[in-house]
Amino acid sequence: MRRGGAENALDSTTGEFRFIRIESVIYGAGKVRTLARELERRALRQRLVELEEVDRLKSQFLSIASHELKTPLTVIAGLVQISERRIARAATREGLPADLRDDAARTRDALGTAHRQTIRLARLIEELLDLSRLETGRIEMRHVALDAVALVHEVAERMRMADPAAVIEIAPSDDQAMVVADQDRLEQVVENLVANALKYSAPGSPVRLCVSVTAGSLDIAVEDHGVGIPHEELTRIFDLFYRSVEARMARPEGLGLGLFISHEIVTRLGGTLTVDSSVGVGSTFHVRLPLAVAHSLEAGDAAPVKDREAATKG
């Protein structure tokens, strides 16, 4: 950098030359590049602040919108279910004319479809709420000592009742497999994996659950014989909103939230969620939780834990 110099200048008001001093600063090429990089860094920092604010507003919107939708949808689902039961009873009433009986049967089927769709929408809203909680670090975990075998049986029975056509098998296992975890969240993970397995399998194709203890950890395996996942997509299957090519071709419902949420929950429980899969053969998801955690609490004790870590994006 150098400075200079003095020179004559024409006064525009009088038309006379006057001697004035002009200070100038001349920078070298290296200094110019440094200044350019600094300006670029400042612009990037400002852009980052703006993007973080947009992300915060997005999470806030998701949370508010999901809460506002959840209550009326719950009311709608309840009313549809009540109407479905009343119509079903009316359809079997003695002495009812045949045409009215047929109308009642069609109405019952339509209400059944409406009820299933409201349940699907309620599940989607709950996933959006969970996503919002994960992103803002507001998801809560309440660790209790629980029997994973009993939990798997309970989830399977509940899903069989919800969908009598579903074929859900449970492999023989030990009488108990104790672990410390959040029961509701672990049930959510298992239910999510089973629902995915059923969704991407042919009707009547069995989904098999297996609970085992190996190398000091609990393993809950969910196996299906569905479309499978290409090898190159296995590393992305737990990313937010990600759906594999095979899944998109099969055209099942969903936004690609379930596996991301399940992976985040298992991570917060101190475990891992992995998958083995082959296209056209099927997939096996493994939920592994460390048994060592079980020794930190006495059986039956509960310890509330609030996880305030921000969600890790895949």
N, C-alpha and C positions, 0 to 999 in steps of 0.2 A: 504494500500500500504506500502511495506517496501523495504529497500535497503540492499545490502550486496555483498560481502565480498572479502577477499584477499586469493590467493591460488597459489601453484606451477604449472608451466606449462612447457612442454618439448619444447625446441627450436629445430625446425626441421633442421636448418642449421648446428648446432654444436653437436646436440645430448645431450646437457646439460640441466639440469633443471634450470629455472630462476624463481625468485619470481616476479610475476606481480599482479596488482590490477584489479579486474573485478568488474565493477559497474553493478548491475542488478536491474530491477524494477519489482516487483511482485504485480499484481493487484488482488483485491478480486473479487468474483463472481458478486457482485452488480455493481462494476465499469465496468466490462466487458460488462454487459447487457446495461449499459448506453451508452458506446461507440458504441455498436452494433446498438442501436436505433438511435443514432446521424448519423451514416453512412447510415442507412436505410432512414432517413429523407432527407439527402443530395441527395441520389440516386433518391428519389421520386421527390424532387424539380427539379433536372436535367431532369427527365423524363417529368415532367409537362411543363417545358420550351420547350422541344423538341416537345411535342404534340401541344402546342400553336402555334409553328412555322409551323407545318404541317397543322393545321387548318387555319392559315392565308394564306398559299400558296394555300390551297384548295379553299378558298373564292376568292382569287385573280384569280385563274384559272377559276372558275365559271363565274366571272364577265367578264373577257377577252374573254373567249370562247363564252359566250352568246352574247356579243356585236358583235363579229366577225361573228356569224351566223345570227344575226337578219337582217342586211342590205341585204345580198344576198337573204335571204328567202323572204323578203318583195318584192324584184324585181321579184322573181320567182312567187309568189302569184299573183302579178299584171298582169304579162304576161299570166299566165294560165287563169285568169279571162277574160282578153281581148280575148284570143283565144276561150274560151267557148262561149262568146257572138257572135263572128263572125261566128262560126260554127252553132250556133242556128239560126242565120239569114239565113245562107246559106241553112240550112235544110228546111226552109219554102219558099224558092224561087220558083216561079212558073216555070213550065216547066222542073224542075229537074228530071232526070230519077229516077225510083223507087230504083234501086240498090244504086245510089249515095246518095239518100235521107236516105236510111237505114244506109249506112256507116257514113253519117254525124251525124245521131242520136246516133249511137254507140260511135263515137268520142266525141260528146257533153257529153254523160254520163260519159265517161272515164275522160274527162277534169274536169267535176263536182266533181268526186271522188278525183282527184288530188288536186283540189282547197280546198276541205274540209280537206284533210290531211295536206296541207301546213298551213291552218288556225290552225289546232290542234297543229302542230309543233311550230308555232309562239306563241301560247298560252303557251306551255311548256317552250319555251325559255324566255318568259316574266316572268313566275313564277320563273325560275332560277335566272333571274336578280333581281327580288324582294327579293328572298331568300338571295342573295349576299348583297343587300342593307340593309336588316334587320340585318344580321350578323355583318356588319361593321358599323352599325349605320348611314347609309347615306340615309335613306328613308326620304323624305320631306313631310310635311303636310301643306297644305294651307287652313286654316279654313275660311269658309264663312257661312253666314246665308243662309240656304236653306230649301225648302219645301220637306220633306221626301215623302209625298204622290205623288207629281209630279215626284220625282226621281224614285220611284217604278214603276209608270206608264211608264216612259220613258224606263227603263230597260226592262220591260215586252214586250213593243212594239218592241224594238230592237231585242229581242231574238225570238219573233214570226216571224219577217221578216227573220231572219237568218235560222230558222227552222219552216216552215209553219205547220209541223205535230205536233209541240209541243202545248200542251194544258196548257196555263198559265192563271189562273184566279186571279182576284183581288177583295178582299172583300170590300164592301162599307165602307167608312171611312169618317172622317171629311174633310171639304174642304181643310184645311191646317194643317200641323204638323211641325212647325218650329223648327229647331235645328241648331247648329253651328258645322260644320264638314268639312272635305276635301271631296268635291263632287266627284271627280274622284275616290278616294279610297273607298268611301262608295258605289258608283256604282259598283266598282270592287267586293266588298264583296257580295252585293246582287246578282250580276250576277253569281258569283262563287257558291253561295248557290243554286240558281235556276238551274244552269247547273248540279250540283251534284244531285239535286232532280230528274231531268229528266233522268240522267244517270242511277240511281238506281231504276227507276220505269219502269213498263211495258209500251210499246208503247201505246199512247193514254190516259194514266193515268194522271189525272189533277194534276198540282202543283198550290197551292193556296198561295197567298201573302196577308198579312193583316197588316195594319199600325194602331197602337192604342197608346193612351197616358194613362198611368196608374201610379199612385203613383209618380208623378213628373218625369217620364222618358218616353222616346219614345221607342216603341217596334215595330220592323219589324219582323214579323213571316213568315217563309217559310215552308209550310207543304206539305208533299208528302205521297203517299200510296205505297211506294216501299218495298224493302226487309227488311228495318229496321236494327237496330244495337243492338247486345246483350248487356244486362245490364252491364256485367262485363267489357265491352270495352268502355263504355261511358267516363270514366275518361282519356282514352288514345287517343280518336278520334282526338284531336287537336295536337297530337305529330307530330314532323317532320317525314315525310316519312311513317307515320302509315296508314295502310289500314285494315279495319276490316275483319274478316273471311268471313262474308256474302258478302262483297264487292269483295274479292278475288274469291269467288265461282262464283259470277256473271260475272267475267272476264271483267269489264269495263276498259277503257284506263285511264292512269294517273299514277303519281308517289307518290301520297299522299302528295302533297305540298299545294294544294288549301286551305284546312281547317286550316292548320298551319299558312299560310300567312294571311288568313282572321281573325283568332283569334288575331294575332299580330297587325294587322291594327286597329281592333276594340279596343283593349287594349290601343293603342296609341291615339285613339280618346277619351279616357276616359270612355269607355263603357265596356260591357261584351258580349260574344258570348257563348250561352249555347245550349243544345240539349235535347229534350225528345224523346225517341224512344222505339219501341217494335218490335221484330222480326216478320215479316209477316204482320205487321200492317202499319208501316211507321214511319217517323221521322218529327219532327218540330224543326227547328233551330230558335233561338230568338236572334236578335241583339238589345241590349238595350243601349241607349245613354241618359245621363242625360240632361233633359231640362234646368236645372239651368245654364248650360254652355251658353245657348242661350242669357242670359241676360248680358253676359260679352262683347258682341259686338252689335252695332246697326245693324238693318236689312240692308243687302246689303254691309256692310263693310267687308273687308278681312284682315286677319292678317297672314302673312307668318310665319310658325313655322318650324324649322328644328330639327327633333328628332335625337339626337346623342346617345341615349341609345343603348346598345348592346341588341340583340334579346334574349328573355328569352326562354331557351330550355325546352320543355315539357318532 
